[in-house]
Amino acid sequence: MKVLESRSKKLMEFESKALRFLCIWDEREFAYGCIRKFELIYHLSDDTVEVLEIPEENSGRDPFKLLLHKTRLPKDWKDLPSKAVFSPKQFLYLIYYGS
């Protein structure tokens, strides 16, 4: 019961507040690689994260915006099976963008 009360209190306190970070995905070490820009949004009300691509004009890429839908991330991510081609180190170079 205490968990539900704390979640609802947090929801009311941080209803529409989020932290925004600019991120880059540097894949220049691979053939035809480039630097791609993303926006990481951390929603304070429910502790969820989403990652959106910042599209560049005439990049030749399909215009998808969503890399990771709004979801909770596991706290213990080191024991998860790895299906990713790129490591988190290659993807997230965070620069504070604003809230």
C-alpha positions in Angstrom: 0.0 0.0 0.0 2.9 2.3 0.8 4.3 1.9 -2.7 1.1 2.9 -4.3 0.9 6.0 -2.1 4.4 7.0 -3.0 3.8 6.5 -6.7 0.7 8.6 -6.7 2.4 11.3 -4.7 5.3 11.3 -7.2 2.8 11.5 -10.1 1.1 14.5 -8.6 4.4 16.3 -7.8 6.1 15.7 -11.1 3.0 15.4 -13.4 4.4 16.8 -16.6 8.1 17.3 -15.8 10.9 15.6 -17.7 14.6 15.7 -18.0 15.9 16.0 -21.6 19.4 15.1 -22.8 21.0 15.4 -26.2 22.8 12.2 -27.1 24.9 11.1 -30.0 25.5 7.6 -31.5 29.0 7.6 -32.9 29.3 4.7 -35.4 32.1 6.2 -37.5 34.3 3.2 -36.8 32.1 1.0 -39.0 31.8 1.2 -42.8 29.5 4.1 -43.9 29.1 5.1 -40.2 28.2 8.5 -39.1 27.2 10.5 -36.0 23.4 10.3 -35.3 21.7 12.7 -32.8 19.1 11.6 -30.3 17.0 13.0 -27.5 16.7 11.0 -24.3 13.7 12.0 -22.2 13.5 10.8 -18.6 9.9 11.3 -17.2 10.1 12.1 -13.5 6.5 11.2 -12.7 6.8 7.5 -13.5 10.5 6.9 -13.9 10.3 6.0 -17.6 12.7 6.7 -20.4 12.2 7.2 -24.1 14.7 7.9 -26.9 13.8 9.9 -30.0 16.0 10.5 -33.1 16.5 14.1 -34.1 16.1 13.9 -37.9 18.5 15.6 -40.3 17.3 16.9 -43.6 18.5 15.0 -46.7 20.2 12.3 -44.7 18.9 9.5 -46.9 17.5 7.7 -43.9 13.9 6.6 -43.4 12.1 9.2 -41.2 11.5 7.1 -38.0 11.6 9.1 -34.8 11.3 6.5 -32.1 14.3 4.4 -31.1 13.0 3.4 -27.6 9.3 3.8 -26.7 8.4 5.1 -23.2 9.4 2.3 -20.9 11.0 1.5 -17.6 14.6 0.3 -17.8 15.8 -2.6 -15.6 17.9 -1.6 -12.6 20.2 -4.7 -13.0 20.9 -4.5 -16.7 24.3 -6.2 -16.6 22.8 -9.7 -16.2 20.4 -9.4 -19.2 21.2 -11.4 -22.4 22.9 -9.2 -24.9 21.1 -8.8 -28.3 22.5 -5.4 -29.1 25.0 -4.8 -31.9 26.3 -1.6 -30.2 27.3 -1.2 -26.6 25.8 1.6 -24.4 29.2 3.3 -24.4 29.0 3.7 -28.2 25.6 5.2 -27.9 25.2 7.5 -25.0 27.4 10.5 -24.7 25.1 12.7 -22.6 25.0 16.4 -22.7 22.5 18.2 -20.4 19.9 19.8 -22.6 17.3 21.2 -20.1 14.2 20.1 -18.4 
